[in-house]
Amino acid sequence: MFGLGPTELIIILVIVLVIFGAGKLPEIGGALGKGIRNFKSSMSDATSDKSVKGDIEDKSKKEEEK
């Protein structure tokens, strides 16, 4: 994962814990999870929109050829 080993991840976690405190970690984790979920759903929506657009263009080309 991004070339980070377990040692680096632990160091980053300790730094985040020191900066934000233990009370804020669940809030930060929840916000991060929501952000990732929204990003993934947006990416899948964009992919499906492209495939629908391609289908519409294919149908219009077939109609023009007739």
CYANA upper distance limits for C-alpha pairs under 8 A (distance plus 0.5 A):
  4 LEU  CA      8 GLU  CA      6.41
  4 LEU  CA      9 LEU  CA      7.12
  5 GLY  CA      9 LEU  CA      6.90
  6 PRO  CA     10 ILE  CA      6.71
  7 THR  CA     11 ILE  CA      6.80
  8 GLU  CA     12 ILE  CA      6.70
  9 LEU  CA     13 LEU  CA      6.62
 10 ILE  CA     14 VAL  CA      6.68
 11 ILE  CA     15 ILE  CA      6.76
 12 ILE  CA     16 VAL  CA      6.69
 13 LEU  CA     17 LEU  CA      6.57
 14 VAL  CA     18 VAL  CA      6.67
 15 ILE  CA     19 ILE  CA      6.68
 16 VAL  CA     20 PHE  CA      6.45
 16 VAL  CA     21 GLY  CA      8.10
 17 LEU  CA     21 GLY  CA      5.48
 17 LEU  CA     22 ALA  CA      6.51
 17 LEU  CA     25 LEU  CA      7.81
 20 PHE  CA     24 LYS  CA      6.42
 20 PHE  CA     25 LEU  CA      7.52
 21 GLY  CA     25 LEU  CA      7.38
 24 LYS  CA     28 ILE  CA      6.70
 25 LEU  CA     29 GLY  CA      6.49
 26 PRO  CA     30 GLY  CA      6.53
 27 GLU  CA     31 ALA  CA      6.65
 28 ILE  CA     32 LEU  CA      6.55
 29 GLY  CA     33 GLY  CA      6.56
 30 GLY  CA     34 LYS  CA      6.68
 31 ALA  CA     35 GLY  CA      6.63
 32 LEU  CA     36 ILE  CA      6.72
 33 GLY  CA     37 ARG  CA      6.59
 34 LYS  CA     38 ASN  CA      6.57
 35 GLY  CA     39 PHE  CA      6.61
 36 ILE  CA     40 LYS  CA      6.68
 37 ARG  CA     41 SER  CA      6.73
 38 ASN  CA     42 SER  CA      6.55
 39 PHE  CA     43 MET  CA      6.67
 40 LYS  CA     44 SER  CA      6.75
 41 SER  CA     45 ASP  CA      6.58
 42 SER  CA     46 ALA  CA      6.59
 43 MET  CA     47 THR  CA      6.69
 44 SER  CA     48 SER  CA      6.66
 45 ASP  CA     49 ASP  CA      6.53
 46 ALA  CA     50 LYS  CA      6.75
 47 THR  CA     51 SER  CA      6.94
 48 SER  CA     52 VAL  CA      6.66
 49 ASP  CA     53 LYS  CA      6.54
 50 LYS  CA     54 GLY  CA      6.60
 51 SER  CA     55 ASP  CA      6.72
 52 VAL  CA     56 ILE  CA      6.76
 53 LYS  CA     57 GLU  CA      6.71
 54 GLY  CA     58 ASP  CA      6.64
 55 ASP  CA     59 LYS  CA      6.75
 56 ILE  CA     60 SER  CA      6.71
 57 GLU  CA     61 LYS  CA      6.68
 58 ASP  CA     62 LYS  CA      6.81
 59 LYS  CA     63 GLU  CA      6.77
 60 SER  CA     64 GLU  CA      6.71
 61 LYS  CA     65 GLU  CA      6.79
 62 LYS  CA     66 LYS  CA      7.12
